[in-house]
Amino acid sequence: MKKTCTLNEFLLAVKPWISEEYIRKAYQDDKGNLVLDFRDGVKNVYQIDDCNAGQIKNILRDFKKAGIEVIDQ
């Protein structure tokens, strides 16, 4: 399921789930969307409409620091 949101909305929505216990992997797809694959089989696609590529890279870096597998595309 694809969700369009602001950066702040995204961060608020995923903050409780930023852990390798919940998120299996994270990556940016070829359309610039941020994709989260959860351990329960759910895949969420986020189109963050108010940030740039550098901010997405920072989010992915923070996910990696939390132990989440980050796929470089």
C-alpha positions in Angstrom: 0.0 0.0 0.0 1.4 3.4 -1.0 0.9 6.4 1.4 1.6 10.0 0.6 2.8 12.1 3.6 5.1 14.8 4.8 8.4 14.0 6.4 7.0 14.8 9.9 3.9 12.6 9.3 6.2 9.7 8.2 8.5 10.0 11.2 5.6 10.1 13.6 4.0 7.1 12.0 7.1 4.9 12.0 8.8 6.0 15.2 7.3 3.2 17.4 8.4 0.6 14.8 12.0 1.6 14.1 13.5 -1.6 15.3 14.9 -4.7 13.6 12.2 -6.6 15.6 9.5 -5.0 13.4 11.1 -3.9 10.2 13.0 -6.5 8.1 14.4 -4.1 5.5 14.1 -0.6 4.2 15.1 1.0 0.9 14.3 3.7 -1.6 12.7 2.4 -4.8 13.4 3.6 -8.4 10.5 6.2 -8.0 12.0 7.8 -4.9 9.6 6.2 -2.5 10.7 4.9 0.8 9.8 1.2 1.2 9.5 -0.6 4.5 9.2 -4.4 4.6 7.9 -5.5 8.0 8.6 -8.9 9.6 4.9 -9.8 9.5 4.9 -9.6 5.7 3.4 -6.2 5.3 5.1 -3.8 2.9 4.4 -0.1 3.1 5.5 2.4 0.4 5.8 6.0 1.4 5.9 8.9 -1.0 7.3 11.7 1.2 6.3 14.9 -0.6 8.3 17.5 1.3 11.9 16.3 1.5 14.9 15.7 -0.7 17.1 12.7 -1.5 19.6 13.7 1.2 16.9 13.6 3.9 15.8 10.1 2.7 19.4 8.9 2.9 19.6 10.3 6.5 16.4 8.3 7.4 17.9 5.2 5.9 21.1 5.7 7.8 19.2 6.0 11.0 17.3 2.8 10.2 20.7 1.1 9.6 21.9 2.3 13.0 18.8 0.8 14.6 19.8 -2.6 13.1 17.4 -2.6 10.2 18.7 -4.0 6.9 19.0 -1.1 4.4 19.2 -2.0 0.7 21.1 0.4 -1.5 19.4 0.6 -4.8 
